[in-house]
Amino acid sequence: MCASSPQAPTRQPSEANVPFEKTRGCFNMTPSDGRSITLPQELIDLILELTDQTTLKVCSRVASAFRYTSQRRLFSDLLLMRSRDRPHPIAGFSKILIRSPHLALHVRSLRILEDSFNPRPSTMSAQLSSILSMFVNLNKISIDSQSRLDWNSDVLAAFRDTIKSSTLTSVRIANSTFERSSQLISLLQSNRSLEFLALSRVGVQKIDMIEVDAGSQLRLRSLEIDLYPVMRSVTSVIDPQCLRHLRITAVLFEDLDSNTIQCLLDNASHLNHCHFHCPEICFTLNISAYSFRSHLRLQTLEFSVTDYWTPEMYDWAVGILSGVPNPSPVQHVILNVRVHLDMPWRSNFIGYLTHLQLVLTAPPVAPLRRVTVRLNSYDGSHIGVGIEQEIRDALPVLRDRGLLEVVLLERN
């Protein structure tokens, strides 16, 4: 009897052979036997949440079921940056919004960087005034420039309407000039929901008085500010009791006395984190140390120096550390350091650290639980071999107690 030849197995449709069709709200796959398989929208959204930006751009054009989530993620954090290659980014995005106004609803964080190569002060473009009103769901907004930005009346009016949004909780303004301090103050008072405010290199042509009602003060949780003369006006509209994080950057202005800063610190008695930053321009100044005697909730003190740590900077940091309550509530001290590869810098800095250890391990700072040294290359080059170990060897007490953390940062 002859053996029967084996019957060919029935071929099952595979994913590669299943045609699909796109529909709104779901994704249908239709096998050859006519069955319809629908991928739930929730699963599609979950996959898209884990997808990279390049793939999202493709997905936004494939199917309506992909489009909404893809566009929401693509436009959630929007950067409009002017450069030689993109001289008019605001005007370009304005044209996109004319065709697709719904995209503005996806923007939660808006960063505008006027990277102008014109050495003269630049005026913010008129297109910005026309599109700001379309971002009704903003949580954060940041405006910066390499050259001074002059806030004209049109931009002020548009920004005031934007800042009034109850969803907006974070505002950062940098390298800008206002005609009068009252314009800046009035702008900030437009939003009662602000939690974070950062003002960097913000100047005014004229400081004028403005009536501030104690009940209308901003209840910020975080403030980052330079010691420009306008600081007095800004701090007058802030309830310091609400502050939990404060960053102060010293600048070269002789008419801003240390009493202004100490007054702010005295009233901000609920601070958890205080950060002092000194750029190179202040190295020759007689920088005052500040007292934290009433700050029983202060947990973190942070120090940053743009360039070299000098004896003056060391004394300044020691003075601040010595000004905390005894016993100290401070649990964490952070030192942000720009690393130079030349040996004189290394030997001097290591010497400062050795002396600083005596302060960090003695009253009133002794209850510390962690000391972090963050290292960043000064010129973007490779950080010198062995610098991390040198720092650990310079702080043997902190190292042996397990309190020392040395972090090597990437280039800024």
C-alpha positions as CSV (number, residue, x, y, z in Angstrom):
1,M,0.0,0.0,0.0
2,C,1.4,3.3,-1.0
3,A,1.8,5.9,1.6
4,S,-0.5,8.8,1.1
5,S,1.2,12.1,0.5
6,P,0.9,14.5,3.5
7,Q,-1.8,17.0,3.2
8,A,-0.5,20.6,3.0
9,P,-1.3,22.5,6.2
10,T,-3.9,25.2,6.1
11,R,-2.1,28.5,6.0
12,Q,-3.1,30.8,8.8
13,P,-3.1,34.5,8.2
14,S,-0.1,36.2,9.9
15,E,0.2,39.9,11.0
16,A,2.3,40.6,7.9
17,N,-0.5,39.4,5.6
18,V,-3.4,41.1,7.4
19,P,-4.5,44.2,5.6
20,F,-5.7,47.1,7.8
21,E,-7.8,50.1,7.5
22,K,-7.8,53.2,9.6
23,T,-10.8,54.6,11.4
24,R,-11.3,57.3,13.9
25,G,-11.1,56.1,17.5
26,C,-9.7,52.6,16.7
27,F,-7.4,50.8,14.4
28,N,-9.1,47.9,12.3
29,M,-7.2,44.9,10.9
30,T,-9.1,42.8,8.5
31,P,-7.8,39.2,8.0
32,S,-8.5,37.3,4.8
33,D,-11.3,35.3,6.4
34,G,-13.3,38.6,6.8
35,R,-12.9,38.8,10.6
36,S,-12.5,42.3,12.0
37,I,-9.9,42.9,14.7
38,T,-10.0,46.3,16.4
39,L,-7.1,47.7,18.5
40,P,-8.6,49.7,21.3
41,Q,-7.7,53.4,21.3
42,E,-6.4,53.2,24.8
43,L,-3.8,50.7,23.7
44,I,-2.8,52.9,20.7
45,D,-2.4,55.8,23.1
46,L,-0.3,53.8,25.5
47,I,2.1,52.7,22.7
48,L,2.4,56.3,21.4
49,E,3.2,57.5,24.9
50,L,6.3,55.3,24.7
51,T,7.3,56.4,21.2
52,D,10.2,58.7,20.3
53,Q,9.8,62.1,18.6
54,T,10.9,61.0,15.1
55,T,8.4,58.1,15.0
56,L,5.7,60.3,16.4
57,K,6.1,62.6,13.4
58,V,5.4,59.7,11.1
59,C,2.6,58.3,13.2
60,S,0.8,61.7,13.1
61,R,0.4,61.3,9.3
62,V,-0.6,57.6,9.2
63,A,-4.1,57.4,10.7
64,S,-6.6,59.5,12.5
65,A,-6.4,57.1,15.4
66,F,-2.7,58.0,15.8
67,R,-3.0,61.7,15.1
68,Y,-4.3,63.3,18.3
69,T,-1.9,61.6,20.7
70,S,1.0,62.1,18.4
71,Q,0.4,65.8,17.9
72,R,-0.3,66.2,21.6
73,R,3.1,64.8,22.5
74,L,4.9,66.6,19.6
75,F,3.6,70.0,20.5
76,S,3.4,69.7,24.3
77,D,6.9,71.3,24.8
78,L,7.4,73.9,22.1
79,L,10.7,75.7,21.4
80,L,10.8,78.7,19.1
81,M,14.4,79.6,18.6
82,R,15.8,82.2,16.2
83,S,19.1,81.4,14.6
84,R,20.9,81.9,11.3
85,D,19.2,78.8,9.8
86,R,15.8,79.8,11.2
87,P,15.6,83.6,11.2
88,H,11.9,83.8,11.6
89,P,10.6,80.9,13.8
90,I,7.7,82.8,15.3
91,A,6.4,84.0,11.9
92,G,6.8,80.4,10.6
93,F,4.9,78.9,13.4
94,S,2.2,81.6,13.1
95,K,1.6,80.4,9.6
96,I,1.2,76.8,10.9
97,L,-1.4,77.9,13.4
98,I,-3.4,79.7,10.7
99,R,-3.7,76.4,8.9
100,S,-4.1,74.2,12.1
101,P,-5.1,76.4,15.0
102,H,-5.9,73.3,17.2
103,L,-2.2,72.6,17.6
104,A,-1.9,75.6,20.0
105,L,-4.2,73.7,22.4
106,H,-1.6,71.0,22.8
107,V,1.2,73.4,24.0
108,R,1.8,73.2,27.7
109,S,5.4,74.6,27.8
110,L,6.4,77.4,25.5
111,R,10.1,78.5,25.2
112,I,11.0,81.5,23.1
113,L,14.7,82.1,22.5
114,E,15.5,85.1,20.4
115,D,19.0,84.1,19.3
116,S,19.7,87.3,17.6
117,F,23.1,88.1,16.1
118,N,22.5,91.8,15.9
119,P,24.5,93.5,18.6
120,R,21.8,96.2,19.0
121,P,18.8,95.6,21.3
122,S,16.2,93.7,19.5
123,T,12.4,94.2,19.7
124,M,10.2,91.2,20.0
125,S,8.4,90.5,16.7
126,A,4.8,91.4,16.1
127,Q,3.9,87.8,15.3
128,L,4.4,86.9,18.9
129,S,1.7,89.3,19.9
130,S,-0.7,87.6,17.5
131,I,-0.1,84.0,18.6
132,L,0.3,84.3,22.3
133,S,-3.4,84.5,22.8
134,M,-3.9,81.1,21.1
135,F,-2.0,79.2,23.8
136,V,-4.8,78.8,26.3
137,N,-3.5,75.7,28.0
138,L,0.0,76.8,28.9
139,N,1.6,75.7,32.2
140,K,5.0,77.2,31.6
141,I,6.4,80.0,29.5
142,S,10.0,81.2,29.1
143,I,11.3,84.1,27.0
144,D,15.0,84.7,26.6
145,S,17.5,86.2,24.2
146,Q,21.2,86.7,23.6
147,S,20.6,90.4,23.0
148,R,18.4,92.6,25.1
149,L,14.7,92.3,24.5
150,D,12.7,95.5,24.6
151,W,9.2,94.8,25.8
152,N,7.0,97.1,23.7
153,S,3.3,97.9,24.4
154,D,2.0,95.3,22.0
155,V,4.0,92.4,23.5
156,L,3.1,93.6,27.0
157,A,-0.6,93.6,26.2
158,A,-0.4,90.1,24.6
159,F,1.7,88.6,27.4
160,R,-0.6,90.1,30.0
161,D,-3.6,88.3,28.4
162,T,-1.5,85.0,28.3
163,I,-0.3,85.3,31.9
164,K,-3.9,85.7,33.2
165,S,-4.6,82.0,32.4
166,S,-5.4,80.0,35.5
167,T,-3.4,77.1,34.0
168,L,-0.1,79.0,33.9
169,T,2.0,78.4,36.9
170,S,5.6,79.0,35.7
171,V,7.1,82.2,34.2
172,R,10.7,82.7,33.2
173,I,11.9,86.1,31.7
174,A,15.6,86.6,30.9
175,N,17.8,89.4,29.3
176,S,14.9,91.8,29.0
177,T,14.3,95.5,29.4
178,F,11.1,97.1,30.6
179,E,10.4,100.9,30.4
180,R,9.2,101.1,34.0
181,S,9.3,98.7,36.9
182,S,5.5,99.2,37.4
183,Q,5.0,97.5,34.0
184,L,6.8,94.4,35.2
185,I,5.0,94.3,38.5
186,S,1.6,94.8,36.9
187,L,2.4,92.0,34.5
188,L,3.3,89.6,37.3
189,Q,0.2,90.5,39.4
190,S,-2.0,89.5,36.4
191,N,-1.8,85.9,37.5
192,R,-2.8,84.8,41.0
193,S,-1.8,81.1,40.3
194,L,1.9,81.6,39.7
195,E,4.1,79.1,41.7
196,F,7.4,79.5,39.9
197,L,9.1,82.8,38.8
198,A,12.5,83.3,37.4
199,L,13.9,86.7,36.4
200,S,17.5,86.8,35.0
201,R,19.2,89.9,33.7
202,V,15.9,91.8,33.8
203,G,16.3,95.6,33.9
204,V,14.1,98.6,33.8
205,Q,14.8,102.1,32.5
206,K,12.9,103.7,35.4
207,I,11.9,102.5,38.8
208,D,8.6,103.9,39.9
209,M,6.3,103.2,42.8
210,I,3.2,100.9,42.6
211,E,0.6,100.3,45.3
212,V,0.8,96.8,46.6
213,D,-2.1,95.4,48.7
214,A,-0.9,92.7,51.1
215,G,-3.8,90.5,50.1
216,S,-2.8,90.7,46.4
217,Q,0.8,89.4,46.9
218,L,2.0,86.4,44.8
219,R,2.1,83.1,46.7
220,L,5.1,81.8,44.9
221,R,6.7,78.5,45.9
222,S,9.9,79.1,43.9
223,L,11.8,82.3,43.1
224,E,15.0,82.7,41.0
225,I,16.2,86.3,40.8
226,D,19.3,88.4,40.2
227,L,20.3,91.1,42.5
228,Y,19.3,93.9,40.1
229,P,17.8,97.1,41.5
230,V,14.4,95.9,40.3
231,M,14.6,93.1,42.9
232,R,13.2,95.5,45.5
233,S,10.1,96.1,43.4
234,V,9.6,92.4,42.7
235,T,10.0,91.2,46.2
236,S,7.4,93.7,47.3
237,V,4.6,91.8,45.5
238,I,5.7,88.4,46.8
239,D,4.5,86.7,50.0
240,P,7.9,85.4,51.3
241,Q,6.2,83.0,53.8
242,C,5.0,80.9,50.8
243,L,8.5,80.4,49.4
244,R,10.1,77.0,49.6
245,H,12.9,77.4,47.0
246,L,15.0,80.5,46.5
247,R,17.9,81.1,44.1
248,I,19.8,84.4,44.3
249,T,22.4,85.4,41.7
250,A,24.8,88.2,42.7
251,V,25.6,90.9,40.1
252,L,27.6,94.1,40.1
253,F,25.2,96.7,41.5
254,E,26.4,98.8,44.3
255,D,23.0,100.4,45.0
256,L,21.4,97.1,46.1
257,D,22.6,96.7,49.7
258,S,22.7,93.4,51.6
259,N,19.8,94.5,53.8
260,T,17.4,94.0,50.9
261,I,18.5,90.3,50.6
262,Q,18.6,89.7,54.4
263,C,15.1,91.2,54.7
264,L,13.8,88.7,52.1
265,L,15.5,85.8,53.9
266,D,14.2,86.8,57.3
267,N,10.6,86.9,56.0
268,A,11.0,83.6,54.0
269,S,11.3,81.5,57.1
270,H,9.7,78.4,55.5
271,L,12.4,77.9,52.9
272,N,13.5,74.3,52.3
273,H,16.2,75.0,49.6
274,C,18.3,78.1,49.2
275,H,20.8,78.5,46.3
276,F,23.5,81.2,46.0
277,H,25.2,81.8,42.7
278,C,28.1,84.1,42.1
279,P,29.3,84.8,38.6
280,E,32.8,85.9,37.8
281,I,31.9,89.6,37.8
282,C,31.4,89.5,41.5
283,F,34.7,88.0,42.5
284,T,36.2,91.3,43.6
285,L,33.1,92.4,45.5
286,N,32.7,92.3,49.3
287,I,29.9,89.7,49.3
288,S,28.0,89.6,52.5
289,A,27.2,86.5,54.4
290,Y,23.5,86.0,55.3
291,S,21.9,84.7,58.4
292,F,19.4,81.8,58.6
293,R,18.8,81.9,62.3
294,S,15.0,81.7,62.0
295,H,15.0,79.1,59.2
296,L,14.1,75.9,61.1
297,R,12.9,74.1,57.9
298,L,15.9,74.8,55.7
299,Q,17.1,71.4,54.5
300,T,19.4,72.2,51.5
301,L,22.0,74.9,50.9
302,E,23.5,75.2,47.4
303,F,26.5,77.2,46.2
304,S,27.5,77.9,42.6
305,V,30.5,79.8,41.3
306,T,30.8,80.5,37.6
307,D,34.6,80.6,37.5
308,Y,37.3,80.2,40.1
309,W,36.8,79.6,43.7
310,T,38.8,82.4,45.4
311,P,39.5,83.0,49.1
312,E,36.7,85.5,49.1
313,M,34.3,83.0,47.7
314,Y,35.4,80.4,50.3
315,D,34.9,82.9,53.1
316,W,31.5,83.8,51.7
317,A,30.3,80.2,51.7
318,V,31.7,79.5,55.2
319,G,30.0,82.7,56.5
320,I,26.6,81.5,55.2
321,L,27.1,78.0,56.6
322,S,28.0,79.5,59.9
323,G,24.8,81.5,59.9
324,V,22.4,78.6,60.2
325,P,20.5,77.8,63.4
326,N,22.3,75.6,66.0
327,P,21.5,72.7,65.9
328,S,21.2,73.0,62.2
329,P,18.2,71.7,60.2
330,V,20.3,71.6,57.0
331,Q,20.6,68.0,55.7
332,H,22.3,68.6,52.3
333,V,25.0,70.9,51.1
334,I,25.6,71.2,47.3
335,L,28.8,72.7,45.7
336,N,28.5,73.3,41.9
337,V,32.0,73.7,40.5
338,R,33.5,74.6,37.1
339,V,36.5,72.4,36.6
340,H,39.8,73.8,35.2
341,L,42.4,71.5,34.0
342,D,45.4,73.6,35.0
343,M,47.2,72.4,38.1
344,P,47.1,75.8,40.1
345,W,43.3,75.7,40.0
346,R,43.2,72.1,41.1
347,S,45.6,72.6,44.0
348,N,43.8,75.7,45.2
349,F,40.4,74.2,45.0
350,I,41.4,71.0,46.8
351,G,42.9,73.2,49.5
352,Y,39.6,75.1,49.9
353,L,37.7,71.8,50.2
354,T,40.0,70.5,52.9
355,H,39.3,73.6,55.0
356,L,35.6,73.5,54.2
357,Q,35.4,70.0,55.6
358,L,36.3,71.4,59.0
359,V,33.2,73.6,58.8
360,L,30.9,70.9,57.5
361,T,31.8,68.5,60.3
362,A,31.6,70.9,63.2
363,P,28.7,72.7,64.8
364,P,26.3,74.1,63.8
365,V,26.4,72.2,60.5
366,A,27.5,68.8,61.9
367,P,24.1,67.0,61.5
368,L,24.6,66.9,57.7
369,R,23.5,63.8,55.9
370,R,24.9,64.5,52.5
371,V,27.5,66.7,50.7
372,T,27.3,66.8,46.9
373,V,30.1,68.1,44.7
374,R,29.0,68.6,41.1
375,L,31.8,69.0,38.6
376,N,31.4,70.6,35.2
377,S,34.1,71.3,32.6
378,Y,34.9,75.0,32.2
379,D,35.5,74.9,28.5
380,G,33.5,71.7,27.5
381,S,36.6,69.6,27.3
382,H,37.2,66.3,29.1
383,I,37.3,66.6,32.9
384,G,40.9,66.0,34.2
385,V,41.7,62.4,35.0
386,G,41.7,61.8,38.8
387,I,39.9,64.9,39.8
388,E,37.0,62.9,41.3
389,Q,39.4,60.8,43.4
390,E,41.3,64.0,44.5
391,I,38.1,65.4,45.9
392,R,37.3,62.2,47.8
393,D,40.9,62.2,49.2
394,A,40.5,65.9,50.2
395,L,37.3,65.1,52.2
396,P,38.2,61.9,54.1
397,V,35.9,62.4,57.0
398,L,32.8,63.0,54.8
399,R,33.9,60.1,52.6
400,D,34.4,57.6,55.4
401,R,31.1,58.5,57.0
402,G,29.4,57.8,53.6
403,L,28.2,61.4,53.3
404,L,30.1,62.4,50.2
405,E,28.7,62.3,46.7
406,V,30.8,63.4,43.7
407,V,28.9,63.9,40.4
408,L,30.5,64.4,37.0
409,L,28.2,66.5,34.8
410,E,28.0,66.7,31.1
411,R,28.8,69.9,29.2
412,N,26.2,72.7,29.7
